[in-house]
């Protein structure tokens, strides 16, 4: 049983949660993720790591499914969850690349945007961080943005109500047309990362993406996170989740990501109906 030590709303759908997990904190490296279980028979949910400090891990979590809604509504600071397993996944090599862009447009990508940016700066990289939100109201509080770690930081909003209007891919296109970029990292929506991969491919820029497909066990045994990668079958949980974006069959990844939408909606609505009934 692991204690919750922090919980803060980031916007209307995302929240920050910190949990005591010294076994993870000791070994975590950029590119790793964790799996949470709220109780013994609970669903296993993969989460990206935003911060590691004093034996605790901080995560950004979106309440969009039954388990994340349960975590948000039924667990508070001081409560305990059943398990945090990890670190899972393959460590991404942090070294000197030169000028690096990390761009994100959803919760898992925003978490890794901050953690990667901080680690990349330790190797004298010039880091440009871009974080995209739908509206100005959805932008995270300043202390949770990657701004404090980056050489340049941009917020973009799809409706133009804060920062630069547009998606991070629009800003990447502008930046790489004006100056040299040695590496692009992306995280968040699959559609956004697909678009970025096509853009970087045309310009011959290395691009690695956070491939957060549907995962169950996190050890490569279930096969749920299968990715066609360079013509071969790979599994995002053990061969990624940070993978070369130019080798990914994005159409297959996005198709497989929709497999359980109906079941997810049923489970979520059933849980919400129980909350309302109370």
Secondary structure by P-SEA (a helix, b strand, c coil): cccccccccccccbbbbbbbcccccccccccbbbbbbccccbbbbbbbbccccccbbbbbbbcccaaaaaaaccccccccccccccccccccccccccbbbbbbccaaaaaaaaaaaaaaaaaccbbbbbbbcccccccccccccccccccbbbbbbccccccccccaaaaaaaaaacccccbbbbbccaaaaaaaaaaaaaabbbbbbbcccccccccccccccccccccbbbbcccccccccccccaaaaaaaaaaccaaaaaaaaaaaaaaaaac
